[in-house]
Amino acid sequence: MKKIWISLIILIIVISFSACSKENQETQVNGKNDAEKIFRIPDFNSVDLNGNEVSNDFFASNNLTLVNVWTTTCPSCLGEIPALQEIEEKYIDKGVRVLGILADGEVEKGKVYISQKDAQYINILPTESLITGFLDGIMYVPTALLVDNTGAMIGEIMVGAKSTEEFSKLIDGILE
């Protein structure tokens, strides 16, 4: 019986490593294999937390945009807000902006957290086009990605809270 348990544990470990190996990973957006396509955030017309209109034209006015998907119920998301504000302030003169997407749509709670963290970067509400063309493929929050002035993704999708230093390293690498 002991040999069966040991064999079973070894089999589980082997399967886990093979499933997580980089050789088997491919970029997926919305469950589709898009490894050979460039992912682009879909066109949208949304509003920020204060009701001001924001569209995908936001990207065109920047060299690079750090898009951050978050919710009001996610402690890591809330903890990451100061780092995102620091990125906004540090890189705005280089044409880099931060755009938050409040995925749960909880406007009043979102306003409270943004105010408490003294964040000034733009946060928008999800639209149907953002949900079906982007957010439905996001499995965890916070999730961030860098996009160019057309909304096309640069680099990899980043899952989990990041520090100012981690974001800066990625941004500096792209700007160089």
N, C-alpha and C positions, 0 to 999 in steps of 0.2 A: 504494500500500500504506500509506503514511504517513497518508493521509486516512482510510482505513478504521480504522486504530488510533485516530486522534484522535476519529473519530465514535463508535467503540465506547466509549472512555473517557468521553466526554460523556454517552452514553446511560446508562452505569452510574451516573455521578454524579447524573443527573436521576432515575433510578429510586430510588437510595438516598435522596435528599432527599424524594421523594414518599412513600416507604414510612415515613419517620420523621417526617413532618409531624404536628403536633398535631391537625390536622383529621381525620386518619385513625386516630388512636389512640382506643380505647375501653377502658374498664376490663374486663379479662377475669379471671375466676376459674375455674379448672378448664377452660379452653378455651371457656367459654360466655360469650356477651355478657351481662353483668350490669349494663350501664350504668344501667338504670332500677331496679335492685334494690339493697337495702342488703346488703352482704356481712357475714355474721356468722360468727365462728369456731364450728364445731359443738360440741355438747355433748361432753364428754370426762371420763373418769375415768382419771387417770394417776398416776404416782409421780415424785417428784423424784429427784435423784441419790443421795439417802440412803435411798430407799425409802418416804418419807412420801407419803401419798395427797394428790393435788391434783386438783381438778375445775374445771369452768368456773364454779363458785361463787366462785372466786378473783376473777373480774371484778366480781361483785356487791358485794364489800366495798371496791371502789375507785371513785373518780370516773373515773379514766382508767388504762389499762394500756398500757405500751409492750411489745409482744410482739416478741421477737427470735428469728429462726430462724438457727441456726448449726451448724457441724460442727467436729469436732476436727482436721480436715485442712485447714482454711481459715485461712491466716495473717491475713487481714483480720478474720475473725471473732474470732480470739484477740486481735488488737490493739485491737478495739472493746470488749472486756470492761471495762477500767477506766472508759471513758466511761459505760457502762451502770450500773456501780456508783455513779458520781458522780450520775447521774440519780436512781437509787433513793434515795440519801442526801439529795439536794437537794429532792426533791419529795414525799417520803413524808408529811410533815405536811400536804400539800395533797391527799392522797388519790390520789397517783399512784404506781404501782408498776411494776416491770419483771418480766416473765416470759420467761425464755429457754426455747426448745424445742431440745433437742439432737437434731437431725434424723438424725444417723448412729447414735444410740443407743449410742455408745461410752462407757459409764458410767465406767469406771476412768480413761480418758484425760480425760474431761470433768472428773472430780473433781480430777485433777492440775492442769489448766489453771485451773480456777476457784480452787483453793487458791493457786496461784502468783500469781494476779492479785488475791488477797484479795477476791474477790467474794462478797457475802452474799445477793444477790437469788436468787429461786427459779428453778431450771432443771428442766424436766420432760422425760420421754421421750415420743416419739411413740406415739400409740395408733392403732388402726385407724380410728377416726372422725376423728382429726386428719389422718391420711394421706390418706384418701379424700375428706374434706371441705375440706381446706385445703392440706396439704403437697404433694400431688400437683400443685398449681398453682404451686408455688414453683420457679423455674428457676435461681435464683442465691442464694448465701449470701455474706455475711449479708443477710438481708431483715428489715425491721422494719415494723411498723404500729402505729398507735394505735387502741385500742378503748375503747368506753364500758363502763358497768357491766353491759351485757347481752352484751358480746362483739362488738357491731356496730362495724365499721370506721369511723373518723373520718379524713377526708383520704385521702391517697394511700399506696400501698405504696412503701416506701423500699428501694431495692436498693443495696447497697454500704455499706461502713463509714462511719459518721457520727461526728462529734466531739460532745463534751458541749454545745458551743455550738450546733451544728446541731439536736440533739435539743431543747435548751432553747428555742430560737426557736419550734419547732413546738408544743411543749407550752404555752409561755406564750401563744401565739396562740389556742389552744383554751380555755385556762383563763380568758382575759379576757372 
